[in-house]
Amino acid sequence: MQVFEGWKGSRSKAAFLVVLFAFGLAAGCSQESAPQQAWQPPVPQVSVLQVNKTAVDVFGDYPARILGSKQVEVRARVQGILQEKRFVEGQGVKKGEILFVIDPAPYQIALRRAEAELATAKAAHDHAQREFGRISRLHSQNAISERERDLALNNLELARARLSLAETSVEDARLNLGYTSVRSPIEGITGMEDVSEGNLVSWGGLLTTITANDPVFVHFSMPQADAQKRRRALPGTAQEEMENILQARMIFHDNLQYHHAGTIDFAASTIDSKTATVAARAVFPNPEHTLLPGQFARVRVLVESLEGVFLVPENAVGQGREGARVFVVGQDDIVFSRTVALGPVVEGGQVVLSGLEDGEAVVVEGHVALRDGMKVTANSGQDSRKAQ
Protein backbone atom coordinates (compact mmCIF):
# COMPACT_ATOMS: atom_id res chain seq x y z
CA MET A 1 0.00 0.00 0.00
CA GLN A 2 2.79 2.40 0.72
CA VAL A 3 4.54 1.51 -2.53
CA PHE A 4 1.55 2.48 -4.58
CA GLU A 5 1.28 5.86 -2.92
CA GLY A 6 4.99 6.60 -3.58
CA TRP A 7 4.62 5.71 -7.24
CA LYS A 8 1.57 7.93 -7.43
CA GLY A 9 3.53 10.91 -6.06
CA SER A 10 6.40 10.38 -8.52
CA ARG A 11 3.96 10.33 -11.43
CA SER A 12 2.54 13.70 -10.36
CA LYS A 13 6.00 15.25 -10.31
CA ALA A 14 6.78 13.92 -13.79
CA ALA A 15 3.60 15.40 -15.18
CA PHE A 16 4.49 18.76 -13.67
CA LEU A 17 7.91 18.74 -15.33
CA VAL A 18 6.37 17.88 -18.70
CA VAL A 19 4.06 20.87 -18.42
CA LEU A 20 6.96 23.21 -17.59
CA PHE A 21 8.99 21.92 -20.56
CA ALA A 22 6.05 22.49 -22.89
CA PHE A 23 5.67 26.09 -21.77
CA GLY A 24 9.41 26.73 -22.22
CA LEU A 25 9.38 25.23 -25.70
CA ALA A 26 6.44 27.35 -26.68
CA ALA A 27 8.10 30.51 -25.40
CA GLY A 28 11.30 29.71 -27.32
CA CYS A 29 9.41 29.09 -30.50
CA SER A 30 7.56 32.37 -30.13
CA GLN A 31 10.85 34.26 -29.69
CA GLU A 32 12.46 32.60 -32.69
CA SER A 33 9.52 33.38 -34.84
CA ALA A 34 9.57 37.17 -33.93
CA PRO A 35 11.32 39.26 -36.66
CA GLN A 36 14.70 40.92 -35.63
CA GLN A 37 15.55 44.55 -36.76
CA ALA A 38 19.02 44.84 -38.49
CA TRP A 39 21.67 47.10 -36.68
CA GLN A 40 22.82 50.11 -38.68
CA PRO A 41 26.12 51.95 -37.89
CA PRO A 42 25.82 55.71 -37.29
CA VAL A 43 26.67 58.08 -40.16
CA PRO A 44 30.20 59.44 -39.52
CA GLN A 45 30.62 63.16 -39.03
CA VAL A 46 33.50 64.91 -40.78
CA SER A 47 34.85 68.43 -41.10
CA VAL A 48 35.47 69.71 -44.59
CA LEU A 49 37.37 72.56 -46.19
CA GLN A 50 36.28 74.14 -49.44
CA VAL A 51 39.41 74.63 -51.54
CA ASN A 52 40.10 77.13 -54.29
CA LYS A 53 43.11 77.82 -56.46
CA THR A 54 45.56 80.29 -54.99
CA ALA A 55 49.12 81.59 -55.31
CA VAL A 56 51.73 80.44 -52.82
CA ASP A 57 55.22 81.72 -52.07
CA VAL A 58 57.61 78.95 -51.04
CA PHE A 59 60.36 79.99 -48.65
CA GLY A 60 63.48 78.15 -47.56
CA ASP A 61 65.28 78.42 -44.22
CA TYR A 62 69.03 77.81 -44.20
CA PRO A 63 71.66 77.84 -41.43
CA ALA A 64 73.79 80.95 -41.65
CA ARG A 65 76.71 82.67 -39.97
CA ILE A 66 77.11 86.41 -39.47
CA LEU A 67 80.40 88.04 -40.46
CA GLY A 68 81.60 91.60 -40.49
CA SER A 69 81.46 93.33 -43.85
CA LYS A 70 85.10 94.30 -43.31
CA GLN A 71 87.79 93.05 -40.96
CA VAL A 72 91.06 94.94 -40.86
CA GLU A 73 94.29 94.14 -39.03
CA VAL A 74 95.80 97.30 -37.59
CA ARG A 75 99.61 97.01 -37.86
CA ALA A 76 102.48 99.30 -36.99
CA ARG A 77 104.04 101.07 -39.98
CA VAL A 78 107.09 102.27 -38.05
CA GLN A 79 109.24 100.73 -35.35
CA GLY A 80 109.37 102.09 -31.81
CA ILE A 81 108.12 101.95 -28.25
CA LEU A 82 104.32 101.80 -27.93
CA GLN A 83 103.66 104.87 -25.85
CA GLU A 84 99.90 105.10 -25.53
CA LYS A 85 96.64 103.30 -26.25
CA ARG A 86 93.64 105.56 -26.85
CA PHE A 87 90.68 103.21 -27.34
CA VAL A 88 88.55 100.86 -25.27
CA GLU A 89 88.69 97.27 -26.46
CA GLY A 90 85.41 96.04 -27.87
CA GLN A 91 84.05 99.53 -28.44
CA GLY A 92 83.29 101.31 -31.69
CA VAL A 93 85.76 103.70 -33.29
CA LYS A 94 85.46 106.15 -36.17
CA LYS A 95 87.53 106.10 -39.31
CA GLY A 96 90.72 108.12 -38.75
CA GLU A 97 90.49 107.98 -34.94
CA ILE A 98 93.88 107.59 -33.18
CA LEU A 99 94.19 104.14 -31.60
CA PHE A 100 97.87 103.96 -30.57
CA VAL A 101 100.79 106.36 -30.24
CA ILE A 102 104.31 105.12 -30.93
CA ASP A 103 107.13 107.23 -29.42
CA PRO A 104 107.47 110.03 -31.99
CA ALA A 105 110.78 111.56 -30.71
CA PRO A 106 113.14 109.64 -33.06
CA TYR A 107 110.99 110.53 -36.03
CA GLN A 108 110.75 114.17 -35.05
CA ILE A 109 114.55 114.29 -35.02
CA ALA A 110 114.70 112.53 -38.37
CA LEU A 111 112.29 115.08 -39.81
CA ARG A 112 114.38 118.02 -38.57
CA ARG A 113 117.51 116.42 -40.03
CA ALA A 114 115.78 115.95 -43.38
CA GLU A 115 114.56 119.53 -43.32
CA ALA A 116 118.10 120.76 -42.67
CA GLU A 117 119.43 118.69 -45.53
CA LEU A 118 116.69 120.13 -47.70
CA ALA A 119 117.76 123.66 -46.81
CA THR A 120 121.39 122.83 -47.67
CA ALA A 121 120.38 121.29 -50.97
CA LYS A 122 118.20 124.27 -51.80
CA ALA A 123 121.08 126.69 -51.12
CA ALA A 124 123.44 124.64 -53.28
CA HIS A 125 120.86 124.53 -56.03
CA ASP A 126 120.35 128.29 -55.94
CA HIS A 127 124.14 128.87 -56.09
CA ALA A 128 124.54 126.49 -59.02
CA GLN A 129 121.70 128.19 -60.82
CA ARG A 130 123.23 131.64 -60.39
CA GLU A 131 126.63 130.34 -61.47
CA PHE A 132 125.19 128.79 -64.59
CA GLY A 133 123.47 132.05 -65.47
CA ARG A 134 126.69 134.03 -65.10
CA ILE A 135 128.73 131.55 -67.15
CA SER A 136 126.03 131.39 -69.82
CA ARG A 137 126.31 135.16 -70.34
CA LEU A 138 130.10 134.96 -70.61
CA HIS A 139 129.80 132.08 -73.05
CA SER A 140 127.48 134.11 -75.22
CA GLN A 141 130.20 136.80 -75.35
CA ASN A 142 132.83 134.18 -76.27
CA ALA A 143 134.66 135.01 -73.04
CA ILE A 144 134.79 131.39 -71.85
CA SER A 145 134.96 128.03 -73.49
CA GLU A 146 132.16 125.54 -74.21
CA ARG A 147 133.68 123.15 -71.70
CA GLU A 148 133.29 125.62 -68.82
CA ARG A 149 129.67 126.22 -69.78
CA ASP A 150 128.96 122.46 -69.83
CA LEU A 151 130.61 122.05 -66.45
CA ALA A 152 128.38 124.76 -64.94
CA LEU A 153 125.29 123.11 -66.46
CA ASN A 154 126.34 119.74 -65.02
CA ASN A 155 126.75 121.29 -61.54
CA LEU A 156 123.27 122.83 -61.82
CA GLU A 157 121.70 119.48 -62.75
CA LEU A 158 123.47 117.73 -59.86
CA ALA A 159 122.26 120.41 -57.46
CA ARG A 160 118.71 120.01 -58.80
CA ALA A 161 118.86 116.23 -58.24
CA ARG A 162 120.16 116.68 -54.68
CA LEU A 163 117.34 119.13 -54.00
CA SER A 164 114.76 116.65 -55.24
CA LEU A 165 116.30 113.90 -53.08
CA ALA A 166 116.24 116.16 -50.03
CA GLU A 167 112.58 117.00 -50.65
CA THR A 168 111.77 113.30 -50.85
CA SER A 169 113.63 112.66 -47.60
CA VAL A 170 111.56 115.34 -45.88
CA GLU A 171 108.33 113.80 -47.16
CA ASP A 172 109.44 110.35 -45.99
CA ALA A 173 110.41 111.64 -42.55
CA ARG A 174 107.11 113.52 -42.23
CA LEU A 175 105.20 110.39 -43.29
CA ASN A 176 107.01 108.21 -40.73
CA LEU A 177 106.30 110.78 -38.03
CA GLY A 178 102.62 110.62 -38.97
CA TYR A 179 102.70 106.83 -38.69
CA THR A 180 103.59 107.15 -35.01
CA SER A 181 99.90 108.00 -34.51
CA VAL A 182 98.20 104.74 -35.48
CA ARG A 183 94.74 105.58 -36.81
CA SER A 184 91.71 103.43 -37.52
CA PRO A 185 91.44 102.69 -41.26
CA ILE A 186 87.68 102.00 -41.03
CA GLU A 187 84.71 102.57 -38.76
CA GLY A 188 83.97 99.51 -36.68
CA ILE A 189 84.38 97.59 -33.45
CA THR A 190 87.87 97.07 -32.02
CA GLY A 191 89.22 93.75 -30.85
CA MET A 192 91.66 93.07 -28.04
CA GLU A 193 95.04 94.76 -28.17
CA ASP A 194 97.89 92.49 -29.17
CA VAL A 195 100.65 94.71 -27.72
CA SER A 196 100.43 96.77 -24.54
CA GLU A 197 102.08 100.08 -23.78
CA GLY A 198 105.81 100.07 -23.15
CA ASN A 199 106.60 97.29 -25.58
CA LEU A 200 108.75 97.64 -28.65
CA VAL A 201 106.77 97.16 -31.82
CA SER A 202 108.42 96.34 -35.11
CA TRP A 203 107.40 97.41 -38.56
CA GLY A 204 104.29 95.42 -39.55
CA GLY A 205 103.57 94.22 -35.99
CA LEU A 206 99.90 93.45 -35.28
CA LEU A 207 98.35 95.87 -32.79
CA THR A 208 94.62 95.04 -32.94
CA THR A 209 91.80 94.19 -35.34
CA ILE A 210 88.75 96.22 -36.30
CA THR A 211 85.54 94.72 -37.65
CA ALA A 212 82.95 96.73 -39.52
CA ASN A 213 79.53 95.40 -38.50
CA ASP A 214 77.19 97.85 -40.18
CA PRO A 215 76.26 96.35 -42.50
CA VAL A 216 77.05 92.69 -41.83
CA PHE A 217 77.53 89.82 -44.25
CA VAL A 218 75.51 86.64 -43.70
CA HIS A 219 76.96 83.55 -45.36
CA PHE A 220 74.75 80.50 -46.04
CA SER A 221 74.36 77.62 -48.47
CA MET A 222 71.28 76.56 -50.43
CA PRO A 223 70.56 73.02 -51.64
CA GLN A 224 71.15 72.54 -55.32
CA ALA A 225 67.44 72.14 -56.12
CA ASP A 226 66.46 75.39 -54.36
CA ALA A 227 69.27 77.32 -56.04
CA GLN A 228 68.18 76.09 -59.46
CA LYS A 229 64.55 77.10 -58.81
CA ARG A 230 65.69 80.60 -57.87
CA ARG A 231 67.97 80.86 -60.88
CA ARG A 232 65.14 79.87 -63.24
CA ALA A 233 62.95 82.62 -61.79
CA LEU A 234 65.46 85.42 -62.38
CA PRO A 235 65.35 85.93 -66.19
CA GLY A 236 62.59 88.30 -67.28
CA THR A 237 61.56 89.16 -63.74
CA ALA A 238 60.05 92.58 -63.13
CA GLN A 239 61.87 94.98 -60.82
CA GLU A 240 59.35 94.66 -57.98
CA GLU A 241 59.38 90.87 -58.17
CA MET A 242 63.17 90.91 -58.38
CA GLU A 243 63.31 92.76 -55.07
CA ASN A 244 61.19 90.02 -53.49
CA ILE A 245 63.44 87.31 -54.89
CA LEU A 246 66.59 89.02 -53.62
CA GLN A 247 65.12 89.87 -50.22
CA ALA A 248 66.26 87.85 -47.21
CA ARG A 249 65.04 87.60 -43.64
CA MET A 250 67.00 86.53 -40.58
CA ILE A 251 65.53 84.17 -37.98
CA PHE A 252 67.18 83.55 -34.60
CA HIS A 253 67.17 80.33 -32.59
CA ASP A 254 64.11 81.40 -30.55
CA ASN A 255 62.14 82.02 -33.80
CA LEU A 256 62.41 85.78 -33.40
CA GLN A 257 62.73 87.60 -36.72
CA TYR A 258 65.27 90.37 -37.21
CA HIS A 259 63.41 93.61 -37.91
CA HIS A 260 65.62 94.69 -40.83
CA ALA A 261 65.37 92.94 -44.18
CA GLY A 262 68.52 91.96 -46.05
CA THR A 263 69.45 91.62 -49.69
CA ILE A 264 71.14 88.68 -51.40
CA ASP A 265 74.11 90.18 -53.21
CA PHE A 266 76.00 87.03 -54.17
CA ALA A 267 75.28 83.45 -55.22
CA ALA A 268 78.01 81.16 -56.47
CA SER A 269 77.88 80.03 -60.08
CA THR A 270 79.17 76.58 -59.18
CA ILE A 271 77.87 73.77 -56.98
CA ASP A 272 79.98 72.34 -54.18
CA SER A 273 80.48 68.72 -55.21
CA LYS A 274 80.95 67.57 -51.62
CA THR A 275 77.74 69.02 -50.19
CA ALA A 276 75.62 69.58 -53.34
CA THR A 277 74.96 73.13 -52.18
CA VAL A 278 75.44 76.62 -53.59
CA ALA A 279 77.18 79.24 -51.45
CA ALA A 280 75.38 82.56 -51.10
CA ARG A 281 75.68 85.81 -49.17
CA ALA A 282 73.19 88.37 -47.91
CA VAL A 283 73.81 91.88 -46.62
CA PHE A 284 71.88 93.10 -43.57
CA PRO A 285 71.93 96.60 -42.06
CA ASN A 286 73.01 96.69 -38.43
CA PRO A 287 72.63 100.28 -37.22
CA GLU A 288 71.99 99.24 -33.61
CA HIS A 289 75.02 96.88 -33.65
CA THR A 290 72.87 94.06 -32.26
CA LEU A 291 74.23 91.54 -34.77
CA LEU A 292 77.66 90.23 -33.81
CA PRO A 293 80.21 88.70 -36.17
CA GLY A 294 80.44 84.96 -35.56
CA GLN A 295 76.79 84.70 -34.51
CA PHE A 296 74.69 81.87 -35.95
CA ALA A 297 71.15 82.31 -37.28
CA ARG A 298 68.86 81.15 -40.10
CA VAL A 299 68.23 82.96 -43.35
CA ARG A 300 64.79 82.79 -44.98
CA VAL A 301 64.64 83.45 -48.72
CA LEU A 302 62.01 83.08 -51.41
CA VAL A 303 62.62 79.88 -53.38
CA GLU A 304 59.72 79.98 -55.85
CA SER A 305 56.19 81.30 -56.40
CA LEU A 306 53.49 78.79 -57.35
CA GLU A 307 50.32 79.80 -59.20
CA GLY A 308 47.02 77.91 -59.41
CA VAL A 309 47.63 75.50 -56.52
CA PHE A 310 45.57 74.40 -53.52
CA LEU A 311 46.32 74.51 -49.80
CA VAL A 312 45.06 71.85 -47.40
CA PRO A 313 46.06 70.91 -43.84
CA GLU A 314 48.86 68.38 -43.67
CA ASN A 315 46.74 65.92 -41.69
CA ALA A 316 44.12 65.87 -44.47
CA VAL A 317 46.51 63.95 -46.75
CA GLY A 318 46.78 60.19 -46.48
CA GLN A 319 48.45 57.45 -48.47
CA GLY A 320 46.69 55.13 -50.87
CA ARG A 321 47.83 52.47 -53.28
CA GLU A 322 48.54 55.04 -55.96
CA GLY A 323 50.20 57.58 -53.66
CA ALA A 324 49.00 60.59 -51.73
CA ARG A 325 45.25 60.98 -51.52
CA VAL A 326 42.51 63.06 -49.91
CA PHE A 327 38.80 62.40 -49.39
CA VAL A 328 36.35 64.66 -51.19
CA VAL A 329 32.65 64.98 -50.31
CA GLY A 330 30.49 64.75 -53.41
CA GLN A 331 26.77 64.77 -54.11
CA ASP A 332 24.40 63.37 -51.48
CA ASP A 333 27.26 63.63 -48.95
CA ILE A 334 29.03 60.61 -50.42
CA VAL A 335 32.84 60.59 -49.99
CA PHE A 336 35.37 59.29 -52.46
CA SER A 337 39.18 59.32 -52.43
CA ARG A 338 41.18 61.43 -54.85
CA THR A 339 44.83 60.87 -55.75
CA VAL A 340 46.74 64.18 -55.66
CA ALA A 341 50.17 65.48 -56.58
CA LEU A 342 51.84 67.19 -53.63
CA GLY A 343 54.11 70.20 -53.57
CA PRO A 344 56.09 71.55 -50.63
CA VAL A 345 54.78 72.15 -47.13
CA VAL A 346 54.51 75.89 -46.46
CA GLU A 347 53.37 77.98 -43.54
CA GLY A 348 49.74 77.72 -44.65
CA GLY A 349 49.71 73.93 -44.97
CA GLN A 350 50.34 71.31 -47.65
CA VAL A 351 50.51 72.51 -51.25
CA VAL A 352 48.51 70.37 -53.71
CA LEU A 353 49.70 70.84 -57.26
CA SER A 354 46.98 68.84 -59.03
CA GLY A 355 44.11 66.43 -58.40
CA LEU A 356 41.55 68.89 -57.00
CA GLU A 357 39.05 71.28 -58.53
CA ASP A 358 37.85 74.71 -57.47
CA GLY A 359 35.11 74.62 -54.85
CA GLU A 360 35.50 70.96 -53.84
CA ALA A 361 35.02 70.03 -50.19
CA VAL A 362 38.03 68.18 -48.81
CA VAL A 363 37.70 66.19 -45.58
CA VAL A 364 40.13 67.57 -43.02
CA GLU A 365 38.92 65.81 -39.87
CA GLY A 366 37.34 62.39 -39.39
CA HIS A 367 38.78 60.82 -42.53
CA VAL A 368 40.75 58.03 -40.87
CA ALA A 369 37.99 55.39 -41.06
CA LEU A 370 36.42 56.56 -44.31
CA ARG A 371 35.99 54.38 -47.40
CA ASP A 372 34.87 55.21 -50.91
CA GLY A 373 31.11 55.45 -51.22
CA MET A 374 30.36 56.09 -47.55
CA LYS A 375 27.72 58.62 -46.61
CA VAL A 376 28.83 61.26 -44.13
CA THR A 377 27.56 64.28 -42.29
CA ALA A 378 29.78 67.17 -43.35
CA ASN A 379 30.46 70.18 -41.14
CA SER A 380 31.82 73.07 -43.20
CA GLY A 381 33.27 75.22 -40.46
CA GLN A 382 36.62 76.28 -41.96
CA ASP A 383 37.46 79.07 -44.35
CA SER A 384 39.22 77.99 -47.51
CA ARG A 385 42.06 80.38 -46.75
CA LYS A 386 42.84 78.75 -43.40
CA ALA A 387 44.53 75.50 -44.21
CA GLN A 388 46.16 74.92 -40.86
C-alpha positions, 0 to 999 in steps of 0.5 A: 500500500505504501509503494503504490502511494509513492509511485503515485507521487512520482507520477505527479511530479513527472507530469508537472515537469512535462508541463513546464517543458512544454511552456518553455518550448512554446516561449522559445518558438515564439521568440524565434519566430519574432522578426529581428531589426538589423543594426545600422552603424551611425553616419560618420561626421567629418569636417570639410574645407572648401578649396580654391586655387591660390598663389603660394610663395615657397620659402626656404630656411638655411643655417647661416653665420654672421660676419663683419662686412670688413675686418682689418688688421691694424699694424704698426708702420714704423718701429718704436716703443708703444707709448699710448693706447687711446681706445677701449677694447670692444668699443666702436671707433670712427675712421681716422680715430687715433688708436695707438701712439708710438714714441714720436721723438726719433721721427721728429729728429729725423724730420728736422735732419731731413729739413736741414738737408733740404735747406742745404740742398736748396742753397746749393741749387740756388748757387749752381743756378746763379753760377750757370746764369753768369757763365752762360752770359760769358759764353754768349760773349765768347769770353769762356769756353764751351767746356766751362759752360757744360761744367756749370750746367752739369753742376746745376743738374746735380744740385737740382737732383740733390734738391729733389732727393732732399725734398723726398727725404723730408716727405718720408720723414714727415710720413714716418712721423705721422705713422707714429699716430696709429689711426683706424682705417675704417669705422667699426668695433675694435678687438683686443690689443695684441701689444700693450704700452711700453713694448717695442713694436716692429714694422708690420707688428699686429696691434689690434683688429677692427671689424665693420659690422654695419652692414654685416655679411651673412653667409649661407648655403642653399641646396642645389634644387632650391638654387636652381629654382631661384635661378630659373625665376630670375630671367625676365623678372620685373623689378618689384618681383626681383626685389622680393626674390633678392630679399632675405630675412634673418631668424634667430634660434628662438624664432624671433625675426630680425626687424631689418630685411637683407638683400642677397648680393652674391650666389656662387655660379658653381655647386659644391660637389661635396655638399651639393649646395650653392654658397650665397651671401646676404647683406643686412643693415646693423645700425643698432650693432645688435648683430655680432660677427660669428653669430649663428642664425637662419636665413629665410629666402624666397625659393619659388612662387606657385600659381594655381595651386591648392592649400590643405592641412597636412593631416588631411593627406593620407596614403593610398595604393597610388600615392597621396590621396585626400577624401572629397565629399560629393553629391548626397554627402558621399565621400570618395578618395582622390589621388593628388600630386603634392608640392612643398609644405609651407606655412599655410599647410600642404601645397597640392599641385593637381588632383583637385578642382575649385570649390570641392570640399576636402575632408580635413577631420574624421577621414581616418575610417572613411571608405569610398562610397560612404555617406557622411555628415559634413560640417563646413566650419573652416574658411578655404584660406585657413589650411592649418 
